[in-house]
Amino acid sequence: MAESARDKGDEIIEDTAAQTPPRRRIAPAWFWTAAIVTLAAGGGLFWFSGWRAPIVEGDAAAASGDWTRALERYAAAEARFNEWPVARRLFPTTYRASLANQLAAHYRLGSLDAVLEKAETIPAGGEAHFWVGSALFEKSKAEENADARLGLLGRATNEFKAALELRPDDWDRIYNYELARRLFDELRKKPKTPPKQLLELLRPQPKEGNKPVKRVG
């Protein structure tokens, strides 16, 4: 039996609907996926900004010279990472900053032994080497025993060298390493130099046989 035009039309419309390209059907899925990802990313950034609040507060305190407050906030930041160890892998830079900045705060507060003690509990890194070297250098300047002073200065030189190797273009590290190295070399020649005269070893010494010229008139 022959099919009518109406029947054929119904069949064509029905087939067309069945053959709708998949791209048209999945487009809304891509849209909602993108929206969910965007919302998740926004939520993650909002959460991270709250997570790193102690670091921001510590930086603000350090900028104002309140190193006691800065130390407390950096320690609070480290405590958060200790509560959620996975965050250390997600935000390694922030984690390292919370540790290294504690060393800086201890140093600024004059707690040199605290710098060394804290450094033993954290991963080694450029900033840790720098602050340990700084603490050892300061301790060497106050040490009365000649052998102990030379030992401290030698350790400081090695720490500055390790810090410099990790960031060769950092001028603070370059300066501190060169200063410690030169002072160590000079102190080895004159180990009995009193602590208060250590830095005088770096002054250019007149050559033997050269006498100062007297002014006339």
Beta strands, then each sheet from edge to edge (+ up, - down):
end
